[in-house]
Amino acid sequence: MPKSLNTNRICTICKKLHSNETTRFLLLGGSISAYGWPVEFKRLLVQQHAKATLVNRARGGLHSFYQSFCVRPTLEQDQADIVLLEFAVNDYYQLANLPVSSRAIGFESLVRQALNSSSSPGIIYVGMQDAHGNNALSWIKPILDHYSIPLLVPPPTNIEEYSPDTIHPKPATAKEWGRVIYSDWARLCNVARKCEIGAKMSIPAVFTPGERPLISPHCYSLLAPNSSDNLTIVENHGFKMETHVFLTRTDYKLSLHGNLAGAQLSLVIPAAERVWLMFYRNNETGNALVKVMDGNETVLGSYSVPCTFVADNWQGPKVWGASMSGINEEIFSLIDPVRPEELQKEVLQFFSQRRQHRPGQLQILKQRGYSIVELPLSNLQQPLPPTWKVDVTVGMATPACANHAIQVVALLTDHANVK
């Protein structure tokens, strides 16, 4: 293993683990890790090391860009020795609208926050892929190499071993993934515990060029584990809290959902030079306006939420889902949303052939997933005032777009000085 801050820490932690000392693992990732393979990984870990623990904080749909703003309370709460990161599939799909450099600054910020957290953990990356081999490792791997972060991958898997969404492995396959990933970790750790701890190392220099690095990311989110980070609502007309709980997983989704024309939500956050909006997108999203204002109600920036079925600047495969008898199922593998009628026919045929659901149960196709966009702020006065007000308004349906709804999840900010 190359000498670096991260490999020194892994060496130290593996010596600790093999000395039967308490060793804490923390897993952050998406729905692939919210259930399935981590169960077998944890079983084998505890079987071999009785004082090891694994806390699973993975949640369906989340990506590393969100975590780069919202991870701090989790790191300080869990005090992990090893942080396992698994975002390769969600980063591939959910961040398709962000330039690669923007995705990279978020992921690198997440890595640096983990390395700088008070428990001084080592980091391991778990590189999943969907049934078609899609993942985000093309832009993640250079960052892993820069910080000497080991990459663990599941074994080669045939498409038949995935569930119908072609994203999540079937139960037996997930168990095998957990066994292989643990076996590779155990082999790596057995070597690392014998290595010599080098001289004290410092965190490497920032790697990602081009974009301004995140200096002080902050999270105001319905999903944040720390209640003090929750969104502060000052006015609400027509938005309701919506919760999706997955009985087979340990995660859930929350959003402030407005789907009536004229619904309005006003939020207050500490003022910052950069603000990102994160919302949960489905097939009713569209015709909503988001405005950022100062204390004098001066508009500093606005964003019109596009209609789901309008081809915007999305460059990759679409995130789809089907609502069957009230059960939301994510289907990521269907491409090209400009043919909704043809797509619906194909999916009906798909389920009919497999006899998993009667065609009549398929009510409507849904495009699902977390969208994230930086709100365009301008004419900021220095010093900044204490707070910004963020207004979200649902408009009327139009001839071009019958949608009129938005599900707000988070506002993410960075306090870097404007240059």
C-alpha positions, -999 to 999 in steps of 0.1 A, spaced: 0 0 0 14 35 -9 24 57 20 -3 83 27 -25 97 54 -53 73 45 -32 42 43 -15 51 76 -49 52 92 -60 19 76 -28 3 89 -34 16 124 -71 6 124 -64 -29 111 -38 -35 139 -66 -23 163 -92 -46 147 -69 -77 149 -61 -69 185 -98 -73 193 -103 -37 202 -136 -19 196 -136 -8 159 -165 12 144 -175 10 107 -198 36 91 -215 30 57 -227 59 36 -244 52 3 -275 47 -18 -303 22 -19 -280 -6 -31 -264 -3 4 -296 4 24 -302 -33 25 -287 -65 10 -249 -68 8 -242 -49 41 -261 -75 61 -237 -103 50 -207 -80 53 -217 -71 89 -223 -108 98 -189 -119 86 -172 -88 102 -187 -95 136 -181 -132 133 -144 -126 129 -141 -95 151 -165 -96 181 -159 -59 190 -165 -45 155 -197 -26 148 -212 -14 115 -236 15 114 -255 17 81 -266 53 71 -272 45 35 -304 59 20 -322 53 -13 -316 79 -40 -289 99 -22 -257 109 -39 -222 122 -28 -230 158 -37 -258 159 -10 -236 141 15 -207 166 9 -229 192 25 -248 171 51 -223 146 64 -207 165 92 -233 157 120 -232 120 110 -194 119 112 -192 135 146 -221 114 160 -209 80 149 -171 85 155 -162 59 130 -127 42 126 -135 32 90 -159 51 66 -172 30 37 -185 51 8 -208 37 -19 -222 62 -43 -210 50 -77 -244 42 -92 -264 71 -78 -237 95 -87 -239 82 -123 -276 87 -126 -286 115 -101 -258 139 -109 -261 137 -147 -272 174 -148 -241 187 -130 -208 193 -148 -182 166 -140 -161 193 -122 -190 202 -100 -197 165 -91 -160 161 -84 -158 191 -60 -187 176 -40 -172 141 -38 -137 155 -29 -152 177 -2 -169 146 13 -136 128 13 -118 157 30 -145 162 56 -142 125 65 -104 126 67 -107 158 88 -134 146 112 -125 142 149 -123 104 149 -96 104 122 -111 75 102 -97 57 72 -118 56 41 -127 26 18 -147 30 -14 -172 4 -26 -177 7 -64 -210 -8 -74 -224 -8 -109 -258 -15 -125 -266 -45 -147 -253 -26 -178 -220 -17 -161 -229 19 -155 -213 38 -126 -194 70 -119 -159 56 -114 -146 73 -145 -145 106 -125 -144 92 -90 -113 69 -95 -88 97 -100 -99 112 -66 -96 78 -49 -61 74 -63 -51 109 -51 -61 101 -15 -49 65 -17 -84 52 -10 -88 15 -16 -115 4 -41 -136 -27 -34 -159 -40 -61 -185 -68 -62 -179 -99 -84 -190 -99 -120 -228 -103 -121 -251 -113 -149 -281 -92 -157 -304 -121 -146 -290 -118 -111 -304 -82 -108 -339 -73 -98 -362 -60 -127 -349 -24 -122 -314 -36 -132 -300 -16 -104 -304 -37 -72 -292 -73 -70 -315 -101 -61 -312 -113 -24 -289 -142 -31 -267 -120 -53 -266 -93 -27 -255 -118 -1 -227 -130 -24 -216 -94 -30 -214 -89 8 -193 -121 11 -169 -110 -17 -165 -74 -5 -159 -86 30 -133 -112 18 -115 -85 -2 -116 -61 28 -103 -89 52 -74 -96 27 -65 -59 25 -67 -55 63 -46 -86 69 -18 -70 48 -23 -35 63 -20 -47 99 16 -59 92 27 -26 76 50 -1 92 33 31 102 51 59 83 59 93 95 30 116 104 13 125 71 -9 154 63 -40 155 41 -31 159 4 -36 191 -15 -70 197 -32 -71 176 -64 -101 188 -85 -92 217 -109 -114 243 -123 -143 247 -100 -141 267 -68 -137 242 -39 -163 240 -13 -150 260 17 -177 256 43 -206 235 31 -238 237 52 -269 216 50 -305 226 57 -324 194 49 -354 174 58 -331 143 57 -304 156 80 -298 136 112 -293 167 133 -326 185 139 -309 219 141 -301 216 104 -337 212 94 -353 236 70 -368 266 88 -403 273 75 -417 308 81 -448 306 58 -466 276 43 -497 277 21 -505 244 5 -473 224 10 -475 191 30 -449 169 45 -447 137 25 -429 105 38 -420 74 19 -409 45 42 -394 14 27 -404 -16 48 -375 -38 35 -349 -11 41 -337 11 69 -341 44 50 -369 68 42 -376 98 20 -391 131 32 -402 161 12 -423 193 14 -448 186 -14 -468 213 -31 -490 202 -60 -518 228 -61 -515 260 -82 -508 289 -59 -492 268 -32 -464 288 -15 -435 279 8 -412 305 25 -380 293 41 -352 311 59 -315 301 58 -283 318 68 -270 340 40 -244 325 18 -227 332 -16 -238 299 -31 -271 281 -26 -282 248 -42 -318 235 -42 -324 198 -40 -359 185 -48 -374 151 -53 -385 148 -90 -414 127 -103 -437 129 -132 -458 158 -118 -428 181 -113 -429 214 -132 -442 250 -133 -427 260 -100 -406 291 -93 -379 294 -66 -366 329 -56 -339 339 -32 -344 373 -15 -327 395 10 -343 412 40 -356 440 17 -374 414 -5 -349 422 -33 -347 391 -56 -311 379 -58 -317 350 -80 -346 328 -93 -350 293 -109 -379 280 -129 -383 243 -122 -386 226 -156 -414 202 -166 -404 166 -161 -413 156 -196 -396 185 -213 -361 175 -226 -338 199 -207 -301 195 -202 -302 160 -189 -274 140 -207 -278 105 -193 -303 77 -188 -335 88 -172 -346 77 -138 -380 61 -140 -404 43 -117 -437 27 -118 -466 30 -92 -481 -4 -87 -510 -7 -62 -494 21 -42 -459 6 -41 -432 28 -56 -406 8 -75 -376 25 -90 -368 16 -126 -336 32 -138 -329 12 -169 -355 27 -192 -340 52 -216 -354 82 -235 -385 99 -219 -397 114 -251 -418 83 -259 -439 80 -227 -468 60 -244 -444 36 -260 -424 32 -228 -455 25 -208 -465 -2 -233 -430 -18 -230 -431 -18 -192 -466 -33 -192 -453 -61 -214 -422 -65 -193 -443 -71 -161 -469 -92 -179 -442 -116 -193 -427 -120 -158 -461 -123 -141 -448 -103 -112 -477 -78 -115 -509 -78 -135 -508 -51 -162 -538 -35 -147 -519 -27 -116 -495 -5 -134 -511 29 -130 -487 54 -143 -450 58 -152 -430 81 -130 -397 97 -135 -381 96 -100 -349 108 -84 -333 137 -66 -325 167 -87 -300 193 -76 -294 228 -91 -273 258 -80 -295 289 -77 -280 318 -97 -273 346 -72 -261 380 -82 -255 416 -69 -246 403 -34 -237 430 -9 -207 425 13 -208 418 42 -237 395 38 -268 400 59 -277 373 85 -303 355 64 -318 348 30 -354 342 24 -363 314 -2 -397 314 -17 -411 284 -36 -443 289 -56 -463 264 -76 -477 279 -108 -505 270 -132 -503 242 -157 -496 254 -193 -503 241 -227 -466 230 -230 -466 214 -195 -495 199 -176 -473 195 -145 -475 219 -116 -457 206 -85 -425 204 -66 -412 183 -36 -385 203 -17 -359 183 2 -330 205 10 -312 238 6 -274 235 5 -250 264 10 -214 273 8 -199 303 27 -169 308 5 -159 344 -2 -170 357 -36 -140 363 -59 
